[in-house]
Amino acid sequence: MTWLLILYAEFVVMMVMLLPSPYPVYSTINIFIFQTFAFLAFASHLRAMFTDPGAVPKGNATKEMIQQMGFREGQVIFKCPKCCSIKPERAHHCSVCQRCIRKMDHHCPWVNNCVGENNQKYFVLFTFYIAVISVHALFLSVNQFIICVRHEWKECSAYSPPATVVLLLFLVFEALLFAIFTAVMLGTQLQAIWNDETGIEQLKKEEARWVKKSRWKSIQAVFGRFSLAWFSPFTRPPAKTKCESYLYSV
């Protein structure tokens, strides 16, 4: 569904507005901008979809496995009764995935995956780039309407005026809807990261049993040290050690 909506926007932007445009410079610049951000959105969506969000191995809450992990004597260990796994601090059981997910934020139907410790960066980038191309598509659509009216619908599109109007109106509706939705989602994600919380922790208003990181450290935990790699869906977030994944505040 997500890809179909992106493909529809691609079709209208390219075939209705930019390729038939009589202004080659305007067309070339906007094609480059739109295609770049659409590619990044598509890549971010794939990474968010296919990256393991931080699933805890099922059935690892055995005596032998606990001994191998080298927990301190007397240390509290939580076991998930649903998937029989050692439940790390801040992990939650996803009823859709049937797994415990480290730092689970929510299960997202748009990426058909949980958003958790390992793929939150890609989900944030996905919402950001979708918001960018939605705003860009809105700008192009409004500008196309103005051009068509000024030229009395002559040579403003390869399609008939009624078809052009319908295609543009559907794109405006789609772009406006997704610009608002993804901007809100992006804002809530960044706020949660800023406060070192997950969406579930905010929703349940859980009291923090863990040592909260500073705001800058919280951002680095998701995106890594500041660089252009923050904006790339092709770089991995900082790796967690095996011990860090099972730390508890006792």
Backbone bond lengths (Angstrom), bond angles and torsions (degrees), N, CA, C in turn:
res aa  C-N    CA-C-N  psi(-1)  N-CA   C-N-CA  omega(-1)  CA-C   N-CA-C  phi
1 M - - - 1.465 - - 1.530 111.14 -
2 T 1.339 115.61 -44.83 1.470 120.32 179.43 1.519 110.64 -59.80
3 W 1.334 115.85 -45.40 1.467 119.75 -178.43 1.523 111.48 -66.78
4 L 1.328 117.65 -35.84 1.466 120.64 178.70 1.525 110.97 -63.20
5 L 1.324 116.48 -39.94 1.464 120.44 179.15 1.527 110.84 -67.20
6 I 1.348 116.08 -40.19 1.469 119.68 177.41 1.530 109.98 -65.21
7 L 1.334 116.62 -41.63 1.472 120.53 179.78 1.526 111.71 -64.78
8 Y 1.332 116.90 -36.34 1.470 119.23 177.07 1.527 110.05 -64.17
9 A 1.333 116.31 -44.33 1.469 119.88 177.89 1.524 110.42 -61.41
10 E 1.343 116.24 -40.98 1.466 120.87 177.39 1.526 110.45 -58.88
11 F 1.320 116.50 -46.01 1.461 121.02 -177.67 1.527 111.36 -61.21
12 V 1.319 117.05 -49.17 1.468 120.20 -176.73 1.527 110.78 -67.56
13 V 1.333 116.27 -44.98 1.469 119.62 -178.74 1.525 110.81 -62.08
14 M 1.327 116.97 -44.85 1.457 120.26 -175.25 1.530 112.55 -80.37
15 M 1.332 116.89 -52.85 1.464 121.14 -169.83 1.527 113.75 -84.01
16 V 1.315 116.73 -27.37 1.467 119.51 -177.85 1.523 111.52 -96.36
17 M 1.343 116.68 -36.60 1.467 118.78 -171.80 1.528 115.08 -107.60
18 L 1.317 117.90 -54.16 1.465 119.06 -167.09 1.529 114.47 -87.35
19 L 1.314 118.26 -48.48 1.472 118.94 -178.31 1.530 113.27 -63.36
20 P 1.339 120.22 -38.54 1.474 119.34 177.28 1.531 113.64 -80.41
21 S 1.337 117.09 -0.84 1.470 119.85 -175.27 1.530 111.78 -64.02
22 P 1.340 117.65 138.00 1.468 121.06 177.29 1.532 112.49 -80.96
23 Y 1.343 116.60 2.04 1.469 121.27 -178.62 1.529 108.71 -111.56
24 P 1.340 118.03 93.31 1.468 121.07 -172.55 1.526 114.31 -62.94
25 V 1.334 117.87 -38.08 1.469 120.00 -179.41 1.524 110.09 -66.18
26 Y 1.331 115.75 -49.46 1.470 121.71 177.46 1.527 110.34 -56.58
27 S 1.315 116.65 -44.59 1.461 121.99 -178.42 1.524 111.55 -65.01
28 T 1.336 117.21 -46.80 1.469 121.43 -177.49 1.518 111.65 -63.38
29 I 1.324 116.90 -45.80 1.470 120.99 -179.21 1.523 110.93 -61.03
30 N 1.326 116.42 -46.23 1.461 119.70 -177.03 1.522 112.76 -72.60
31 I 1.327 116.82 -31.62 1.470 119.25 174.21 1.521 109.81 -62.74
32 F 1.324 116.76 -45.41 1.467 120.84 -179.89 1.528 110.86 -61.44
33 I 1.332 117.07 -46.84 1.469 120.94 -178.63 1.527 110.70 -63.27
34 F 1.325 116.34 -49.85 1.465 119.76 -175.90 1.525 111.47 -64.87
35 Q 1.329 117.09 -45.15 1.463 120.07 -177.83 1.523 111.65 -66.45
36 T 1.321 117.21 -36.38 1.469 120.30 178.77 1.517 110.87 -62.01
37 F 1.334 116.32 -50.72 1.464 119.56 -177.96 1.530 111.83 -71.76
38 A 1.326 117.88 -31.62 1.469 120.48 176.36 1.528 110.43 -66.04
39 F 1.330 117.01 -40.06 1.464 121.10 177.14 1.524 111.01 -63.70
40 L 1.342 116.68 -43.53 1.465 120.53 179.23 1.527 111.06 -65.36
41 A 1.328 116.70 -37.49 1.469 120.38 177.20 1.529 110.31 -64.70
42 F 1.328 116.01 -43.73 1.465 121.56 -179.93 1.527 110.57 -63.70
43 A 1.335 116.84 -44.28 1.466 121.06 179.86 1.528 110.96 -65.70
44 S 1.330 116.90 -40.73 1.468 121.01 178.72 1.523 110.66 -63.73
45 H 1.324 115.93 -39.16 1.465 120.26 178.62 1.526 110.85 -63.45
46 L 1.322 117.07 -43.53 1.463 120.90 178.74 1.522 111.35 -63.23
47 R 1.342 117.15 -42.34 1.460 120.16 -179.81 1.521 110.99 -66.58
48 A 1.332 117.05 -41.30 1.468 120.39 178.35 1.526 110.77 -64.93
49 M 1.327 115.92 -33.86 1.468 121.04 -177.60 1.526 112.36 -74.68
50 F 1.332 117.28 -43.08 1.458 120.47 -170.36 1.529 114.59 -102.70
51 T 1.329 118.53 -4.29 1.463 120.65 177.02 1.526 109.81 -83.68
52 D 1.320 116.17 133.81 1.470 120.43 175.32 1.528 108.20 -60.56
53 P 1.341 118.47 120.00 1.466 119.95 -175.47 1.526 114.18 -72.19
54 G 1.317 116.67 -7.97 1.463 120.86 -177.12 1.513 110.86 121.57
55 A 1.327 116.48 38.87 1.466 121.22 -177.68 1.525 110.52 -69.56
56 V 1.327 115.15 133.22 1.462 121.36 176.70 1.531 107.90 -81.83
57 P 1.335 118.41 135.51 1.470 119.92 179.84 1.527 111.81 -55.68
58 K 1.317 115.77 132.82 1.468 120.16 179.19 1.530 110.98 -68.49
59 G 1.325 115.27 143.83 1.460 120.91 172.88 1.509 114.75 66.28
60 N 1.347 117.85 24.72 1.471 119.14 -178.63 1.525 112.32 -91.31
61 A 1.335 117.61 4.81 1.469 120.40 -178.88 1.527 110.13 -87.35
62 T 1.324 115.89 54.89 1.463 121.32 177.09 1.526 109.11 -104.17
63 K 1.307 115.88 159.96 1.464 120.55 -178.90 1.524 110.76 -60.27
64 E 1.327 116.62 -41.90 1.471 120.83 -178.85 1.529 111.22 -64.65
65 M 1.344 116.29 -43.46 1.458 120.15 -178.98 1.519 111.24 -66.01
66 I 1.322 117.00 -39.90 1.466 121.04 179.67 1.521 110.37 -63.96
67 Q 1.339 116.81 -39.82 1.465 120.43 178.18 1.522 111.11 -65.19
68 Q 1.340 117.12 -38.77 1.462 121.34 179.92 1.527 112.10 -65.39
69 M 1.327 117.10 -30.24 1.461 120.57 -177.11 1.522 112.40 -76.59
70 G 1.310 117.46 -11.85 1.458 120.42 172.92 1.511 115.23 67.92
71 F 1.327 116.96 39.92 1.461 119.41 176.29 1.527 109.41 -68.71
72 R 1.331 115.60 152.65 1.458 120.65 177.87 1.527 109.85 -68.85
73 E 1.319 116.26 150.87 1.462 120.52 177.89 1.526 109.65 -64.55
74 G 1.299 116.30 130.14 1.463 120.55 -179.60 1.515 113.83 86.63
75 Q 1.328 117.27 -2.60 1.466 119.77 -180.00 1.524 110.25 -72.23
76 V 1.329 115.44 138.56 1.458 121.05 -178.63 1.527 109.59 -76.29
77 I 1.325 116.10 131.75 1.464 122.16 177.45 1.523 108.05 -126.84
78 F 1.315 116.41 131.03 1.460 120.60 179.91 1.529 109.71 -99.59
79 K 1.315 114.59 139.48 1.459 120.88 179.19 1.523 109.08 -116.94
80 C 1.330 115.83 132.49 1.463 119.77 177.33 1.530 108.50 -80.85
81 P 1.333 117.79 121.38 1.464 119.72 -178.99 1.533 113.15 -71.97
82 K 1.334 117.19 -14.62 1.465 120.53 -175.31 1.530 112.66 -87.98
83 C 1.347 116.64 -38.63 1.470 118.65 -179.05 1.524 112.16 -119.97
84 C 1.342 116.14 7.53 1.472 121.95 175.38 1.534 111.98 53.15
85 S 1.332 115.79 47.85 1.461 120.40 179.70 1.522 109.47 -124.19
86 I 1.320 115.42 156.21 1.455 119.96 172.81 1.518 107.15 -68.37
87 K 1.307 115.77 123.49 1.465 120.19 -173.16 1.523 109.95 -95.71
88 P 1.324 117.56 105.26 1.467 119.78 179.28 1.527 111.37 -63.57
89 E 1.306 114.56 158.04 1.462 119.30 175.59 1.532 109.55 -57.02
90 R 1.338 116.50 135.61 1.456 125.57 177.93 1.533 112.73 73.21
91 A 1.324 117.00 9.94 1.466 119.64 174.06 1.524 108.98 -87.18
92 H 1.330 115.88 150.25 1.460 121.48 177.06 1.524 108.93 -134.80
93 H 1.324 114.79 150.15 1.467 119.79 179.30 1.517 109.62 -85.50
94 C 1.329 116.25 127.19 1.462 121.34 178.20 1.526 108.92 -92.59
95 S 1.318 116.23 122.85 1.466 120.57 -178.47 1.527 111.96 -71.90
96 V 1.337 117.16 -19.00 1.470 120.83 178.81 1.528 110.30 -84.69
97 C 1.332 116.30 -50.49 1.469 121.34 -179.18 1.528 112.40 -77.73
98 Q 1.346 116.63 -19.16 1.464 122.07 -176.37 1.523 111.30 59.08
99 R 1.331 115.18 37.23 1.470 121.78 177.92 1.514 109.00 -139.55
100 C 1.323 116.13 155.76 1.460 120.54 169.54 1.527 107.57 -84.13
101 I 1.327 116.33 133.31 1.465 122.07 -176.30 1.521 109.07 -118.51
102 R 1.324 116.76 126.64 1.461 120.96 178.47 1.531 110.49 -66.61
103 K 1.311 115.21 131.10 1.477 122.82 -179.11 1.536 110.77 48.34
104 M 1.327 115.12 48.05 1.467 119.63 -179.77 1.521 109.90 -65.84
105 D 1.324 115.91 128.50 1.464 121.00 177.10 1.531 109.95 -93.35
106 H 1.319 116.74 -52.66 1.465 122.32 176.10 1.522 108.59 -171.62
107 H 1.318 115.80 165.33 1.468 119.73 172.25 1.517 107.38 -95.44
108 C 1.337 116.01 122.41 1.465 120.45 -173.31 1.529 110.79 -105.71
109 P 1.335 117.89 117.75 1.473 119.47 177.75 1.525 113.08 -67.61
110 W 1.345 117.62 -22.47 1.467 120.57 -178.92 1.524 111.98 -69.96
111 V 1.336 116.69 -27.60 1.467 119.77 176.38 1.531 111.02 -111.61
112 N 1.340 116.22 0.81 1.466 121.71 179.00 1.523 111.34 51.81
113 N 1.328 115.50 43.41 1.458 120.92 -177.44 1.520 108.31 -161.55
114 C 1.317 115.14 161.85 1.463 119.08 171.90 1.522 109.35 -76.10
115 V 1.309 116.11 152.02 1.462 121.76 170.48 1.522 106.21 -102.90
116 G 1.320 115.53 117.19 1.457 120.04 -175.38 1.515 112.22 -143.11
117 E 1.313 114.72 -156.86 1.459 121.96 -172.72 1.529 113.39 -57.11
118 N 1.335 117.41 -39.49 1.465 120.40 -171.55 1.523 115.34 -91.54
119 N 1.337 117.85 -17.53 1.470 118.46 -176.25 1.523 113.97 -126.33
120 Q 1.336 117.16 10.98 1.463 118.67 -179.77 1.525 111.52 -63.76
121 K 1.313 117.17 -36.65 1.465 120.17 177.90 1.525 110.66 -56.97
122 Y 1.324 117.04 -46.09 1.463 120.58 -177.61 1.524 111.42 -66.52
123 F 1.331 116.50 -35.56 1.466 119.38 178.47 1.525 110.80 -67.95
124 V 1.326 116.89 -40.72 1.470 120.63 177.32 1.524 110.24 -62.04
125 L 1.336 116.56 -44.33 1.468 120.28 178.31 1.525 111.11 -63.50
126 F 1.318 117.09 -38.58 1.468 121.08 178.24 1.528 110.71 -60.10
127 T 1.324 117.39 -48.74 1.470 120.05 179.56 1.529 110.81 -64.53
128 F 1.326 116.76 -36.97 1.468 120.34 -179.68 1.529 110.98 -65.29
129 Y 1.331 116.92 -49.41 1.466 119.62 -176.33 1.528 112.21 -71.02
130 I 1.332 117.96 -32.35 1.465 119.79 174.85 1.526 109.93 -66.10
131 A 1.328 117.17 -39.74 1.469 120.37 176.79 1.526 110.70 -62.19
132 V 1.338 116.58 -40.61 1.470 120.94 -179.30 1.529 111.03 -64.40
133 I 1.339 117.36 -49.24 1.472 118.26 -177.56 1.535 111.12 -71.02
134 S 1.329 117.51 -25.63 1.469 120.12 176.61 1.524 110.54 -67.91
135 V 1.332 116.31 -45.22 1.469 120.37 177.93 1.526 110.23 -64.53
136 H 1.337 116.38 -40.42 1.462 120.69 178.90 1.531 110.72 -63.36
137 A 1.334 116.55 -42.62 1.469 120.64 178.73 1.527 111.22 -64.14
138 L 1.327 117.04 -36.97 1.472 120.77 176.44 1.523 110.84 -62.27
139 F 1.336 115.25 -45.58 1.467 120.18 178.88 1.527 110.78 -60.16
140 L 1.329 116.54 -46.56 1.466 120.77 -179.05 1.525 111.49 -63.69
141 S 1.330 116.83 -39.22 1.470 120.70 -178.67 1.521 111.73 -66.01
142 V 1.333 116.06 -46.18 1.471 120.10 178.92 1.523 110.11 -62.55
143 N 1.326 116.22 -43.06 1.459 120.59 179.48 1.529 111.23 -64.14
144 Q 1.345 116.41 -36.86 1.468 120.38 178.91 1.529 111.22 -66.03
145 F 1.315 116.85 -40.06 1.464 120.49 176.37 1.529 110.56 -59.87
146 I 1.332 115.78 -43.75 1.467 120.47 -179.52 1.528 110.52 -62.81
147 I 1.350 116.29 -44.96 1.472 120.81 179.85 1.526 110.63 -62.00
148 C 1.331 116.69 -44.05 1.469 120.57 -178.29 1.524 111.83 -64.84
149 V 1.319 116.76 -41.26 1.469 120.24 179.48 1.522 110.46 -66.04
150 R 1.335 116.32 -42.42 1.470 120.04 -179.65 1.528 111.29 -62.58
151 H 1.318 116.25 -37.57 1.471 120.53 -178.21 1.525 112.22 -94.49
152 E 1.338 115.56 11.74 1.468 121.55 179.52 1.530 111.57 54.06
153 W 1.345 115.45 39.59 1.457 124.20 175.41 1.529 113.03 63.91
154 K 1.327 116.36 24.05 1.455 120.44 177.23 1.528 109.33 -100.45
155 E 1.303 117.19 124.42 1.466 124.26 176.44 1.532 112.59 58.58
156 C 1.324 117.13 27.63 1.468 118.52 177.68 1.526 110.87 -97.30
157 S 1.324 117.13 -10.78 1.461 121.00 -179.52 1.521 109.01 -160.45
158 A 1.326 115.21 155.91 1.465 120.21 176.98 1.524 111.43 -78.82
159 Y 1.330 116.35 -6.95 1.461 121.24 -178.20 1.525 110.45 -109.07
160 S 1.313 116.05 164.89 1.466 120.68 179.33 1.525 109.90 -65.53
161 P 1.344 117.97 155.25 1.474 120.51 179.63 1.525 113.92 -52.62
162 P 1.353 120.35 -46.74 1.472 118.78 179.30 1.529 112.92 -61.24
163 A 1.338 116.42 -43.00 1.468 119.98 179.43 1.522 110.81 -64.88
164 T 1.335 116.59 -40.54 1.464 120.92 178.64 1.520 111.06 -61.53
165 V 1.334 116.65 -44.54 1.469 120.99 -179.67 1.526 110.60 -61.49
166 V 1.327 116.93 -45.78 1.468 120.93 -179.05 1.529 110.88 -62.85
167 L 1.332 116.48 -46.54 1.465 120.49 179.82 1.523 111.62 -61.71
168 L 1.325 116.91 -42.24 1.465 120.67 -179.72 1.526 111.60 -68.89
169 L 1.326 117.13 -39.15 1.469 119.97 -179.90 1.526 111.20 -64.92
170 F 1.324 116.51 -41.18 1.462 119.56 176.82 1.528 110.67 -63.36
171 L 1.326 116.86 -39.84 1.462 120.41 178.87 1.522 110.93 -66.62
172 V 1.328 117.64 -41.76 1.466 120.99 178.06 1.527 110.17 -60.20
173 F 1.323 116.60 -44.89 1.467 120.56 179.28 1.525 110.79 -61.85
174 E 1.335 116.21 -47.21 1.467 120.43 -179.99 1.525 111.38 -62.82
175 A 1.329 116.19 -46.90 1.466 120.46 -177.27 1.524 111.49 -64.96
176 L 1.331 117.01 -42.14 1.465 120.46 179.71 1.524 110.72 -64.61
177 L 1.324 116.37 -44.05 1.464 121.11 179.84 1.521 111.17 -60.74
178 F 1.329 116.69 -47.53 1.459 119.87 -176.62 1.524 112.52 -76.83
179 A 1.307 117.97 -28.74 1.466 119.97 175.43 1.525 109.92 -62.53
180 I 1.325 116.56 -44.99 1.468 120.72 179.66 1.526 110.78 -68.52
181 F 1.342 115.83 -48.27 1.466 120.29 -176.15 1.527 111.73 -61.79
182 T 1.334 116.76 -48.85 1.468 119.32 -176.97 1.520 112.04 -72.01
183 A 1.338 117.71 -30.94 1.464 120.00 176.71 1.527 110.43 -65.42
184 V 1.333 116.39 -41.92 1.472 120.59 177.44 1.522 110.17 -65.33
185 M 1.337 116.74 -45.44 1.460 120.91 179.28 1.528 111.25 -62.60
186 L 1.325 116.74 -42.03 1.463 121.04 177.71 1.519 110.54 -61.55
187 G 1.328 116.53 -43.30 1.464 120.56 179.56 1.519 112.44 -62.39
188 T 1.340 117.09 -42.72 1.466 119.80 179.99 1.527 111.35 -68.32
189 Q 1.333 116.64 -36.00 1.462 120.06 177.47 1.526 111.43 -64.72
190 L 1.325 115.84 -46.79 1.468 119.80 -178.97 1.522 111.32 -66.24
191 Q 1.327 116.87 -37.09 1.464 119.90 177.45 1.528 110.95 -64.55
192 A 1.334 116.39 -41.96 1.460 120.26 179.16 1.531 110.93 -64.15
193 I 1.336 116.33 -43.88 1.469 120.13 178.18 1.523 109.98 -63.07
194 W 1.325 116.25 -43.65 1.468 122.81 -179.55 1.525 110.95 -57.31
195 N 1.350 116.10 -38.26 1.470 121.32 -177.37 1.525 113.11 -95.22
196 D 1.352 116.56 7.69 1.463 121.74 -178.41 1.528 110.89 54.18
197 E 1.336 115.67 51.63 1.457 122.48 177.74 1.530 109.04 -135.20
198 T 1.307 115.45 163.87 1.464 120.12 172.04 1.524 108.51 -109.50
199 G 1.321 115.78 168.40 1.458 119.40 179.72 1.517 112.24 -60.22
200 I 1.350 116.78 -39.75 1.466 120.64 179.29 1.520 110.59 -66.10
201 E 1.335 116.67 -41.36 1.472 119.96 179.54 1.521 111.42 -64.63
202 Q 1.337 116.61 -37.64 1.462 120.01 176.22 1.520 110.94 -66.85
203 L 1.335 116.37 -42.53 1.462 120.96 -177.69 1.526 111.42 -65.74
204 K 1.333 116.04 -43.37 1.464 120.41 -179.60 1.524 112.61 -81.79
205 K 1.347 115.58 -9.73 1.467 121.11 -177.44 1.529 110.67 53.67
206 E 1.330 113.88 46.23 1.459 119.90 -178.81 1.526 110.87 -70.64
207 E 1.309 114.51 139.67 1.460 119.27 175.57 1.518 108.42 -74.32
208 A 1.315 116.12 132.72 1.466 120.76 -176.00 1.523 110.38 -68.64
209 R 1.341 115.54 114.00 1.468 120.31 175.89 1.528 110.32 -95.07
210 W 1.318 115.74 -5.93 1.455 120.90 -179.49 1.532 109.26 -101.83
211 V 1.318 115.27 163.17 1.463 119.98 176.83 1.521 107.65 -79.86
212 K 1.321 116.81 114.30 1.463 120.54 -176.77 1.522 110.98 -71.61
213 K 1.320 114.43 138.67 1.458 119.92 176.72 1.520 109.60 -78.82
214 S 1.326 115.23 162.96 1.463 119.16 171.26 1.525 108.09 -67.93
215 R 1.311 116.81 163.94 1.464 120.04 -176.98 1.525 112.08 -60.98
216 W 1.319 116.13 -41.00 1.460 119.16 -179.67 1.527 111.06 -68.00
217 K 1.342 116.74 -39.82 1.467 120.69 177.86 1.528 111.13 -65.81
218 S 1.331 116.17 -34.50 1.467 120.16 178.41 1.522 110.84 -64.61
219 I 1.333 116.17 -41.54 1.464 120.59 178.11 1.526 110.46 -65.95
220 Q 1.343 116.22 -42.34 1.462 119.90 179.83 1.526 111.89 -66.05
221 A 1.332 117.15 -29.89 1.463 120.35 179.06 1.525 111.39 -63.88
222 V 1.327 116.71 -27.45 1.467 121.35 179.97 1.522 111.66 -93.83
223 F 1.342 116.35 -43.98 1.468 120.52 -171.59 1.526 113.97 -105.82
224 G 1.326 118.17 -15.58 1.454 120.52 -174.96 1.520 111.37 88.39
225 R 1.323 116.12 -173.71 1.465 120.76 178.17 1.522 109.66 -64.01
226 F 1.330 115.42 146.34 1.460 119.28 -174.32 1.529 111.46 -62.11
227 S 1.314 115.34 127.19 1.466 123.37 174.79 1.523 106.94 -168.83
228 L 1.316 116.26 178.06 1.465 119.84 176.81 1.529 111.76 -63.92
229 A 1.339 115.79 -18.20 1.468 119.94 178.59 1.525 111.78 -63.57
230 W 1.323 117.33 -19.03 1.468 120.52 175.37 1.527 110.64 -55.03
231 F 1.331 116.26 -36.36 1.464 121.52 -172.99 1.525 112.93 -95.06
232 S 1.321 116.47 6.00 1.464 120.54 -177.16 1.526 111.17 -103.54
233 P 1.328 117.45 127.65 1.466 119.72 174.48 1.526 112.89 -78.94
234 F 1.335 116.81 2.57 1.458 120.74 -177.11 1.524 112.73 -101.87
235 T 1.333 117.75 -0.16 1.461 121.10 175.64 1.520 108.77 -108.54
236 R 1.308 115.69 144.89 1.460 120.58 -176.68 1.525 110.89 -85.70
237 P 1.336 116.83 150.04 1.467 119.44 173.05 1.522 109.46 -69.57
238 P 1.341 118.29 166.15 1.464 120.63 -178.13 1.527 111.61 -56.58
239 A 1.329 115.75 135.82 1.465 120.21 -179.43 1.522 110.21 -76.57
240 K 1.326 115.41 144.28 1.460 121.77 175.74 1.523 108.17 -101.64
241 T 1.327 115.93 141.84 1.458 119.05 176.55 1.524 109.49 -75.97
242 K 1.317 115.56 164.56 1.469 119.89 -179.51 1.523 110.77 -60.87
243 C 1.309 116.89 -38.83 1.468 120.48 -178.66 1.518 110.85 -67.96
244 E 1.333 117.03 -42.01 1.461 120.66 -179.08 1.521 111.56 -59.54
245 S 1.317 117.05 -31.60 1.461 120.81 -176.75 1.523 112.90 -68.24
246 Y 1.347 116.56 -19.41 1.459 118.53 -175.73 1.530 112.29 -122.16
247 L 1.326 117.68 18.93 1.460 119.88 179.96 1.521 110.71 -69.05
248 Y 1.335 115.56 140.76 1.460 121.36 177.57 1.523 109.07 -127.19
249 S 1.318 115.27 146.70 1.459 120.48 171.48 1.522 106.92 -94.12
250 V 1.298 117.39 112.50 1.469 121.32 -174.85 1.519 109.92 -110.89
